[in-house]
Amino acid sequence: KNVPRLRFPGYTDAWVKCELKDVAEIYDGTHQTPKYQSHGIMFLSVENITNLSSKKYISQEAFDSEFSIRPEKGDVLMTRIGDIGTANVVESEQPIAYYVSLALFKSTKLNPYFLKNSIHSPEMINDIWRRTLHIAFPKKINKNEIGNVSIYVPTIDEQTKIGYLFNSLDDLITVNEHKQNKRFSPAI
């Protein structure tokens, strides 16, 4: 909605509805399956979205020739083939390569944590799902269709507060999941 029911105190401005292409540059990764090696530049795909970590690497030469647009700290990656609409914020300053199955968002108008959590909202999930090619195998959403997905955008200050809140909640959930897993893991 353009005026959310729950707000941080002091915020009353309406949110602006726009399309992702109006507030972010959207890219996809290499369309070629790379030659993997045991070290080098980390290579991410759909299965790596939750922790943005991989044991697959490509050479510096391949990275330089394939990736003129590269994920940087503060960018957002989102799955777009197979699993669709799972997003995460790049927090590393190390170079990262990525496959066509991921979309890269670069924006100076959006807080990355706000964008990540907006992508995970029911409204955006529905819009992404509606634009997904379900007859493709595996299912996918084209990069240009991602740009047509609607997002409601508050001021950058309000985005930052919202992003920080949800990021803190995600961190708290992760800590508690680790505690639960440790508590119920069999002793070796």
C-alpha positions in Angstrom: 0.0 0.0 0.0 1.2 3.5 -0.5 0.4 4.4 3.1 1.2 1.4 5.3 -0.8 0.7 8.4 2.3 0.2 10.6 5.0 2.9 10.5 7.9 4.1 12.5 7.0 7.2 14.5 7.4 10.4 12.5 6.8 9.0 9.0 3.6 10.0 7.3 4.6 10.5 3.6 2.9 8.2 1.1 5.1 5.5 -0.4 5.6 5.8 -4.2 4.7 2.9 -6.4 7.1 2.3 -9.2 8.7 -0.6 -11.2 12.0 -2.1 -10.2 13.6 -0.9 -13.4 12.9 2.7 -12.3 14.8 2.4 -9.0 17.5 -0.2 -9.8 19.7 -1.4 -12.6 19.1 -5.2 -13.2 21.6 -7.6 -14.6 22.1 -11.3 -15.0 25.2 -13.4 -14.8 27.1 -15.3 -17.4 25.1 -17.5 -19.7 28.1 -19.9 -20.2 28.9 -22.7 -17.8 32.4 -21.8 -16.7 35.4 -24.0 -16.3 35.6 -24.4 -12.5 38.8 -24.7 -10.5 39.9 -25.2 -6.9 40.6 -21.5 -6.2 40.2 -18.1 -7.7 37.0 -16.0 -7.9 34.0 -17.5 -6.1 31.2 -18.4 -8.5 27.6 -18.3 -7.2 24.4 -19.9 -8.5 20.9 -20.5 -7.2 21.9 -23.0 -4.6 24.3 -20.4 -3.0 21.7 -17.6 -2.4 21.1 -18.2 1.3 24.7 -17.6 2.4 26.3 -16.3 -0.8 29.2 -18.7 -0.4 30.3 -21.4 -2.8 33.1 -24.0 -3.2 33.1 -23.3 -7.0 35.7 -20.9 -8.4 36.7 -19.5 -11.8 40.0 -18.0 -12.9 40.7 -14.3 -12.8 41.0 -14.3 -16.6 37.5 -15.8 -17.0 36.1 -13.3 -14.5 37.7 -10.3 -16.3 36.4 -11.4 -19.7 32.9 -12.5 -18.6 31.9 -9.9 -15.9 32.0 -6.2 -16.8 29.2 -5.7 -14.3 30.1 -7.3 -10.9 28.3 -7.7 -7.6 29.6 -5.2 -5.0 29.0 -4.8 -1.3 25.4 -3.4 -0.9 24.1 -5.0 -4.1 21.3 -7.5 -4.0 21.2 -10.9 -5.8 17.9 -12.7 -6.5 17.2 -16.2 -7.9 15.4 -16.1 -11.2 15.6 -19.7 -12.6 14.3 -22.8 -10.7 13.9 -21.2 -7.3 12.5 -17.8 -8.1 12.4 -14.7 -5.9 14.9 -15.6 -3.1 17.1 -12.6 -2.5 20.2 -11.7 -0.4 22.4 -8.7 0.1 26.1 -8.9 -0.9 28.1 -8.1 2.2 31.5 -9.1 1.0 34.1 -6.9 -0.7 35.7 -9.9 -2.4 35.1 -10.3 -6.1 32.1 -12.5 -7.0 31.1 -14.2 -10.2 27.5 -15.3 -10.8 25.5 -17.5 -13.1 22.5 -16.5 -15.3 20.2 -18.0 -12.8 20.7 -15.0 -10.5 19.7 -11.4 -11.1 21.8 -8.6 -9.8 20.3 -5.3 -8.5 22.4 -2.2 -8.3 20.6 0.9 -6.9 21.4 4.2 -5.3 17.7 4.8 -4.6 17.0 1.7 -2.5 18.5 0.5 0.8 19.6 -3.1 0.0 18.0 -4.6 3.1 14.8 -2.9 2.3 14.9 -4.2 -1.3 15.7 -7.8 -0.1 12.8 -7.8 2.3 10.5 -6.1 -0.2 11.3 -8.9 -2.7 10.2 -11.4 0.0 6.9 -9.6 0.7 3.7 -11.4 -0.4 2.9 -8.6 -2.9 6.2 -8.7 -4.7 6.3 -12.5 -4.6 2.9 -12.6 -6.3 4.0 -10.1 -8.9 7.2 -12.1 -9.6 5.2 -15.3 -9.7 2.7 -13.8 -12.1 5.5 -12.8 -14.5 7.3 -16.2 -14.3 7.3 -18.5 -17.3 5.8 -21.6 -15.7 5.9 -23.6 -18.9 9.7 -23.3 -19.1 11.7 -26.1 -17.5 13.1 -25.1 -15.1 10.6 -22.2 -14.6 12.2 -18.8 -14.9 11.5 -15.1 -14.9 13.2 -13.1 -17.7 15.4 -10.3 -16.6 13.2 -7.7 -18.4 10.1 -9.0 -16.6 11.9 -8.5 -13.3 12.1 -4.8 -14.1 8.3 -4.6 -14.5 7.7 -5.9 -11.0 6.1 -3.2 -8.8 7.6 -2.0 -5.5 6.4 0.6 -3.1 9.2 2.9 -2.0 9.4 5.2 1.0 12.1 7.8 1.7 15.6 6.4 1.9 15.6 7.2 5.7 12.5 5.1 6.3 13.9 2.3 4.0 17.0 2.2 6.1 15.1 1.8 9.3 12.8 -0.9 7.8 15.8 -2.7 6.3 17.7 -2.6 9.6 14.7 -3.9 11.5 14.2 -6.9 9.2 17.9 -7.6 9.0 18.1 -7.7 12.8 15.2 -10.1 12.9 16.8 -12.3 10.3 20.0 -12.3 12.4 18.1 -13.2 15.5 16.3 -16.0 13.8 19.6 -17.4 12.5 21.2 -17.3 16.0 18.2 -19.1 17.5 18.2 -21.7 14.7 21.8 -22.4 15.4 21.1 -22.8 19.1 18.2 -25.2 18.4 20.3 -27.2 16.0 23.2 -27.4 18.5 20.8 -28.3 21.3 19.2 -31.2 19.4 22.3 -32.5 17.6 23.5 -35.8 18.8 26.8 -35.7 20.8 29.7 -37.3 18.9 
